[in-house]
Amino acid sequence: MALAAWMSAVSTNCPPGPREFLGAGMCGRLCPVGDAKLLAAAKDESLASGHDEAVPIERSKDFSIQNAVDQCERLLVRQ
């Protein structure tokens, strides 16, 4: 959701997903699972600090409908 709004994300680093989705933390903060205080602090810090909008914008393009269609077409053409 944050990437779609061109914002930095904050997530727990649970398997699988957030690490891969956020580009190993390039597009947001990853916190250990179960550390609510660190997660809250990361959220506050993320909201208070500025961020480079270009990074989440570029990363969100990886999850666009057009990119998904292109990837499916490439898989189908191979077969």
C-alpha positions as YAML, in Angstrom:
chain: A
units: angstrom
residues:
- id: 1
  name: MET
  ca: [0.00, 0.00, 0.00]
- id: 2
  name: ALA
  ca: [2.77, 2.47, 0.90]
- id: 3
  name: LEU
  ca: [4.61, 1.84, -2.36]
- id: 4
  name: ALA
  ca: [1.45, 2.57, -4.33]
- id: 5
  name: ALA
  ca: [1.27, 5.93, -2.53]
- id: 6
  name: TRP
  ca: [5.00, 6.50, -3.27]
- id: 7
  name: MET
  ca: [5.86, 6.34, 0.41]
- id: 8
  name: SER
  ca: [8.38, 4.42, 2.43]
- id: 9
  name: ALA
  ca: [6.92, 1.30, 4.07]
- id: 10
  name: VAL
  ca: [7.35, -0.17, 7.55]
- id: 11
  name: SER
  ca: [6.87, -3.91, 8.03]
- id: 12
  name: THR
  ca: [7.85, -6.85, 10.14]
- id: 13
  name: ASN
  ca: [10.45, -9.05, 8.50]
- id: 14
  name: CYS
  ca: [8.31, -12.18, 8.50]
- id: 15
  name: PRO
  ca: [8.84, -15.00, 6.02]
- id: 16
  name: PRO
  ca: [8.03, -14.91, 3.18]
- id: 17
  name: GLY
  ca: [7.32, -11.60, 1.59]
- id: 18
  name: PRO
  ca: [8.21, -8.23, 3.07]
- id: 19
  name: ARG
  ca: [11.98, -8.52, 2.57]
- id: 20
  name: GLU
  ca: [11.49, -9.43, -1.09]
- id: 21
  name: PHE
  ca: [8.64, -6.98, -1.66]
- id: 22
  name: LEU
  ca: [10.51, -4.07, -0.11]
- id: 23
  name: GLY
  ca: [13.72, -4.86, -1.97]
- id: 24
  name: ALA
  ca: [15.57, -6.03, 1.16]
- id: 25
  name: GLY
  ca: [14.67, -2.79, 2.94]
- id: 26
  name: MET
  ca: [15.47, -0.33, 0.13]
- id: 27
  name: CYS
  ca: [11.84, 0.84, 0.06]
- id: 28
  name: GLY
  ca: [11.18, 0.87, 3.77]
- id: 29
  name: ARG
  ca: [12.07, -0.34, 7.22]
- id: 30
  name: LEU
  ca: [12.04, -4.00, 8.20]
- id: 31
  name: CYS
  ca: [11.66, -4.81, 11.89]
- id: 32
  name: PRO
  ca: [11.96, -8.14, 13.69]
- id: 33
  name: VAL
  ca: [8.72, -10.04, 14.18]
- id: 34
  name: GLY
  ca: [7.35, -9.53, 17.69]
- id: 35
  name: ASP
  ca: [9.13, -6.24, 18.43]
- id: 36
  name: ALA
  ca: [6.14, -3.89, 18.62]
- id: 37
  name: LYS
  ca: [8.16, -1.06, 20.17]
- id: 38
  name: LEU
  ca: [10.70, -1.08, 17.35]
- id: 39
  name: LEU
  ca: [7.91, -1.31, 14.76]
- id: 40
  name: ALA
  ca: [6.15, 1.71, 16.32]
- id: 41
  name: ALA
  ca: [9.42, 3.67, 16.46]
- id: 42
  name: ALA
  ca: [10.18, 2.82, 12.82]
- id: 43
  name: LYS
  ca: [6.70, 4.00, 11.81]
- id: 44
  name: ASP
  ca: [7.13, 7.29, 13.68]
- id: 45
  name: GLU
  ca: [10.60, 7.80, 12.21]
- id: 46
  name: SER
  ca: [9.36, 7.03, 8.70]
- id: 47
  name: LEU
  ca: [6.53, 9.55, 8.99]
- id: 48
  name: ALA
  ca: [8.79, 12.24, 10.48]
- id: 49
  name: SER
  ca: [11.66, 11.91, 8.02]
- id: 50
  name: GLY
  ca: [11.68, 12.67, 4.36]
- id: 51
  name: HIS
  ca: [12.26, 9.97, 1.82]
- id: 52
  name: ASP
  ca: [13.33, 9.70, -1.79]
- id: 53
  name: GLU
  ca: [10.07, 9.18, -3.69]
- id: 54
  name: ALA
  ca: [11.95, 7.79, -6.70]
- id: 55
  name: VAL
  ca: [12.80, 4.52, -4.92]
- id: 56
  name: PRO
  ca: [9.23, 3.41, -4.05]
- id: 57
  name: ILE
  ca: [7.97, 4.69, -7.41]
- id: 58
  name: GLU
  ca: [10.49, 2.54, -9.28]
- id: 59
  name: ARG
  ca: [9.88, -0.48, -7.04]
- id: 60
  name: SER
  ca: [6.08, -0.19, -7.40]
- id: 61
  name: LYS
  ca: [6.49, -0.53, -11.19]
- id: 62
  name: ASP
  ca: [7.68, -4.10, -10.61]
- id: 63
  name: PHE
  ca: [4.17, -4.91, -9.36]
- id: 64
  name: SER
  ca: [2.16, -3.09, -12.04]
- id: 65
  name: ILE
  ca: [-0.55, -4.88, -14.01]
- id: 66
  name: GLN
  ca: [1.42, -4.33, -17.22]
- id: 67
  name: ASN
  ca: [4.53, -5.89, -15.73]
- id: 68
  name: ALA
  ca: [2.53, -8.92, -14.53]
- id: 69
  name: VAL
  ca: [1.02, -9.34, -18.01]
- id: 70
  name: ASP
  ca: [4.45, -9.03, -19.64]
- id: 71
  name: GLN
  ca: [5.89, -11.68, -17.31]
- id: 72
  name: CYS
  ca: [3.00, -14.07, -18.02]
- id: 73
  name: GLU
  ca: [3.43, -13.57, -21.77]
- id: 74
  name: ARG
  ca: [7.14, -14.33, -21.52]
- id: 75
  name: LEU
  ca: [6.38, -17.56, -19.65]
- id: 76
  name: LEU
  ca: [3.76, -18.62, -22.20]
- id: 77
  name: VAL
  ca: [6.00, -17.86, -25.18]
- id: 78
  name: ARG
  ca: [8.74, -20.10, -23.73]
- id: 79
  name: GLN
  ca: [6.44, -23.14, -23.66]
...
